[in-house]
Amino acid sequence: MFQTYFPIIVLLVLATITAVGMIVLSQFIGNRKRTKAKETAYECGIVPVTDARERLPIKFYMIALLFIIFDLETVFLFPWAIVYRKLGLFGLIEMGVFIFILLVGYFYLLKKGALQWE
């Protein structure tokens, strides 16, 4: 039984030693000089102009939610396409209902102007 788990135990020990070693070495070797530039928030290399707690328009969140919804749609389409022949007419009708519900939501968002960037 021990022979079965021995490689896993060795891997876990080596990974732990590596992680702890990197943390300890960074404390000894690393530069810890604090400057004003290091204390500011990092915004993709751009100097921060406003406070990080600035309120964002709801459009950003709506676009993110739309991306997640339509991304999940494609996740469900791939397995359905693989087993389409096994599901037969029932699978076709169910996927049609699923796509119809998503299209209703899509056209609702178009009508509300959620996809128009100002």
N, C-alpha and C positions, 0 to 999 in steps of 0.2 A: 504494500500500500504506500509506503514511504517513497519507493522508487517512482511511483506514478506522479506524485506531487513534487518531487525534488526539483525538476527544472523550473516549475512555477515559483517555488520558494526562492530559488537562486535568482530568478528574474526580479522578483519583488525586492529582495535584499539589494541587488545591484541598482535598481531604480531608486530606492530610498537613499542609498549611499550617494548616488550621483546628484539627486535633488538637494540633499543636505550639504553636500560638498560645494555645490554651486552657491548656495546661500551663504555659507561660511566664508568662502573665498571672496565673494562680492563685498562682504563686510571688511575684510582685510585689504583688498586691492582697490576697491572702488573709491572714487573721489566724492567726498561728502561736503564740498564747499557750497553753501547756500547763496544764491544770488536772486535778485529781483526777477530776472527772466525765468528762473526755475520755479518760482513760486506762483507765476501767473498760469491761467488756464491755457491749454494748448488747443488751438482750433485749426488743424490742418495746415500749420505753417503760417497762418495769417495772424497778425497781431489782433488780439481781441478789442473790439470797439465798444461793446456794451456789456452789461452784466450777463452772466451765464443763465440767470433765472428769468430771462426775458420771455414774455408770453408770445407764443407762436400762433399764427392763424390756424383755424380748424381745418383748412384745406390740406395742410401737411398730413394730418392724421387721417383724413378721408382718403387721400391717395394711398397711404400705407395700408389702410384696411382693404381698399379695393385690390391692391396688389396681392394681399394675403388671400382674399376670396378667390380671385381668378387663378392664383397659383395652386390653391387646393383643388380647384376644378380640374386642372390638368393632372394632378396627382391621382384623382379618381378616374380619369379617362384612360390612363395607361393600363391598369389592371383589367378594366372593363374590355378594352380592345383585345387583350390577350385571351380572355375566356369568352369572347363574344359568341362563338359558335356553340359553346356548351350551354349558354344562357338562353339562346333562341329568341323567340318573339318577346318573352317576358323581360329579358335583359334589355332589349331594344326599347320597349315601352318605358321601363324604369329610367333608362338613361335619357330618353326623350323628356320625361317629366323633370328630371334633374336639370337638364340644360334649359328647359322652359322656365323653371324657377329662377335660374341664374340670369336668363335674358330679361325676365320681368324686372329683376333688381337692377340690371344694367340700364335698361331704358328709363327706369325711375330716376336713377342717378343722372342720366343725360338730361332728363326733363328738369331736374332740380339745379342743374348747372355745376354739379360737383366735379366734373372733369375739365371745366374751363378754367385755365390758369390766368389769373389777373396780373 
